[in-house]
Amino acid sequence: MTSDDQHPDAPAAEPRKPVFDGPPLSLEEELAAARAEPEPGPSIETVNESLADGVNRCPKCGSTDVQLRASTGMLVCLFCRHQWQEERVEEEFGLGVGIDELEGTVIASGAGEISEDAGDIITLTCGGCGAEVVVDTAHAMNARCHWCRHTLNVNKRTPNGAVPDAVLPFRLTRDEAVEKIREFAGKRRLFAHPRFRKEFVPENVLGVYLPYLVVDARAEARYTGRGEVQTRRWTEKNGDNTVTYYAADVYEVDRSVAFTVDDLTMEGAADRAQFDSTTTNNIVNTILPFDTKNAVRWNSSYLVGFTSEKRDLDVTDLQPKLEDQLLSIGRSQVQSSLDRFDRGVRWEGEKVDVGGSRWVSMYLPVWIYSYFQDDTKMLHYIAVNARTGETMGSVPVSQWRLVLAALTVGTFLEGIAGAILVGVS
């Protein structure tokens, strides 16, 4: 195939027409143009508005048979084998700069408010043949046209919050994830439930893109409380017991700190934050962080071959959680100024003022193995960060094995203590 080859379904290119831009600029006009401020880049508030109408084509041949090659992080056209990668949003939208100048709440288009009356099922019109194809955005972001076999993707911003601004491609392959999961479960095999050991099949792992909101913020926090400096310490006999007392000077403590946060990752799905007895899906949060600086502009071709979960939390839903995390970060910032209070500081009041924040909706890649335990009705997960390989999970345990191990350890320690006592006597 030559460089002029084109996929047969690609639209024909229109011949270029000469364009008259007016008379040439004078020397003074050219110098003035050179000194002028550069035009601003694309706005993150409209990042998805320029996307296509549901058909992702290879930029070289026009084919829609495009998917991710995880080993390289590149998109590959299955027709002409051309490889490319979308632009990193960090540079394209300037997300790594200007955090200390943020004012108000800046929300990218993919992080906008979710419409409550919008359903999961949407209908796309195929750009190849005009047929209408249904996509269930709760479970997938793409589908094949049943007539011309074009791969249709949800690219335009839809009112139900299904389309993010950026995506962090898979890096770990499925085989690498299987090995990580096998190793994790193997280290816990001794206490694992016999049925789990029998039914454990790590090859059932699934690759899924999970929705997150990535936040840059500028904040000021203030903390007030009481700190104690010990002045004296002594012990007194109280019957058969010895009681320790201390005396301390008490001070009013007031601390303020201004700081910025870059790429704070927050869950975009409500059930990620549930800590109940019937699910262990919160373990997904233990495999953070992701290298979000390498996220690229949204292109649903990255999702081919993977499943995805739709965001169901708005920025307003996550504002309280953002403030809690900023307060925690602020406390760590002032900790170094509290060394003199050797008895510690008890904070009695704290307040954070978020001067500015910037929110971007992003899909992050995770390999997940799940196992449902019938007797406890609990769904266990083992999750693998598909970028770093960090692995964490929950494995159903055998209670009698735990009891036996506890009794064995107790008997062993009792034997050691007896041997020591005999030696001392």
Summary of the structure (lengths in Angstrom):
residues: 425
radius of gyration: 29.1
end to end distance: 91.0
largest distance: 109.0
contacts: 1220
relative contact order: 0.17
helix: 27%
strand: 33%
